[in-house]
Amino acid sequence: MNRRWVKLSIAGTCILLISAILNFPASLALGWVKQNSPTPVEWQQVDGSIFNADVFGLSIKTEQGRLINLDRLSTSTSILSLLSGTISTEFEFWKNNSSVSGKSALTPGSWKISDASGEIFISDLNQIFPEIVLFGVSGEFKIQQINLSGEYYQLPNSGNFELEASRLKSSMFNLSQPIGSYRVSADNIDNDNIIVSIVNLTGENQVFINVKTTIKKREKRLGVNGFTWLSEKADPSLNELLLLMGTLENNRILINEEWNF
């Protein structure tokens, strides 16, 4: 009888522990993240457990001083993945009319994002990139795929991505038609560089682009190299925009610039 009581006690204790872990409040976990995060993290409301959480009004300030605000972040973490030392999570976030969903994985010392897709309106990036406001750029990014991985707090060192930038316009110019639509995709991602191509998506563009953007991670430099030019039907005022990007060469604008980041 005593043995049976001991077994029942052990079983009951295990069930209580498992239940406590499964229902551990996400708000307490985020409190720990806030105290240990290298960058400021704030939120307005947290619902659910650490394995199924909804965070509302999430705000993160990057080391570069940029502010990332999300209306809502929803996560669902696989409990079985913990047995292999990996935290595998499905996520989705919303910001105004923008939304992106995908999967993430955290292991000791590394991160990974996979199967990410969605739509981001450029106007929703104004707070993160104030430079967009200066040119009054609008339009949207349709994310076809994002598969990236890297070390903690570091830029990706492997993977690929592809997205479409479409219906781009600028309030600096009184245009009746969008500037154009473009494909943005990764050519190469390694420990030293991230090389991205930007090319025309359709032949109906007012502005044609063929450039490569290189992020030199060790030097913390961003470089853009290539050409851009106007179609025959383009609004002539767009010449002003192109000349801001580079220098005129054989009826095309040569872009060859580098900046620190």
Number of C-alpha atoms within 10 A of each C-alpha: 6 7 8 9 10 11 12 12 12 12 12 12 12 12 12 12 12 12 11 12 13 14 14 15 18 19 19 13 12 18 13 11 13 15 11 11 11 12 13 16 19 15 18 11 12 20 14 16 21 20 18 19 19 20 21 20 15 18 16 16 16 14 10 8 11 13 17 17 20 19 17 20 20 19 21 17 20 14 13 11 13 12 9 8 11 18 19 20 20 19 20 18 20 18 18 12 10 20 18 17 20 19 20 22 17 17 15 10 9 15 19 19 21 19 15 20 21 18 19 21 19 19 18 17 19 18 14 15 15 11 12 16 16 12 14 15 17 20 18 20 21 18 19 15 17 21 19 20 22 18 15 14 10 11 18 24 18 16 18 19 21 18 20 20 22 20 16 18 20 19 12 14 14 11 14 8 13 17 22 21 25 24 18 22 20 19 16 16 21 14 13 14 21 21 19 21 21 20 18 19 17 12 11 15 21 20 24 23 22 15 20 21 21 21 22 18 18 9 11 11 14 18 16 20 16 18 21 20 20 20 13 9 10 17 17 12 12 19 15 11 15 20 15 10 16 18 14 16 10 7 10 17 21 21 23 16 13 15 10 10 11
